[in-house]
């Protein structure tokens, strides 16, 4: 059984930890409001851009379609662009993204495909290093950046497009976590090269639309921008998801610390009472012996 001094020390230590987790919870809650607003503001633009690209693509013949839309005619080498956070203390947030990437890689490898990884964030790299270290061909470090934004998305997209033009891969898939609520972050797998066409793609219904310049020229400019925007959206979703997961994890840690303090305090009081009772018995026994 622990001594009174040890129990008192443990109570003090847990109280100090509780103060830290409470402070981190408040910081995450403050950051979450801004991150959530940014992620939600980016969704309409991203979704509308995808719809416009889909509408244009539906009017382009196979021979005249740009490579980013039609692909290079191959489906052997797949690049997984895995975006996660740089920091921990966010519950299973990073682990779920890495898990989704591993499952996607496993299904591709089972199908006889070659898998490469381009990772964004330290947690994505460390999570994939053990099983897929040799397959990581690009690592984008976001630790110097306080909050990844459009500039980082543009750099990542430029590198991705350069690799595609060089023939380093045939298909690129983006893996990130979509923010649903502070309690729910949904790992998402989205093909971005070539652009995945939805089953129903139409902007403006059946209305006849004439484009100037033609659809092929517009898509040449619009497709790279769409890839950048999809990566930008993923980064914003990740930031919001990370803060939500961190807030939830720190709230749970604070509650658990409170429960542990209560249990240790009860144990301390019982041990202290037992020690006092023992001393009283010894005093009374000694007095009776005189």
Buried (B, 14 or more C-beta within 10 A) or exposed (E): EEEEEEBBEBBEEBBEBBEEBBEBBBBBBEBBEEBBEBBEEBBEEBEEBBBBBBBBBBBBEEEEBBBBBBBBEEEEBBBBBBBBBBBBBBBEBBBBBBBBBBEBBEEBBEEEBEBBBBBBBBBBBBBBBEEBEEBBEBBBEBEEEEEBBBEBBBEBBEBBBEBBEEEBBBBBBBBBBBBEEBEEBBBBBBBBBBBEBEEEBEBEEEEEEEEEEEBBEBBBEBBBEBBBBBBBBBBBBBBBBBBBBBBBBBBEBBEBBBEBBEEBBEBBEEBEEEEEEEEEEEEEEEEEEE
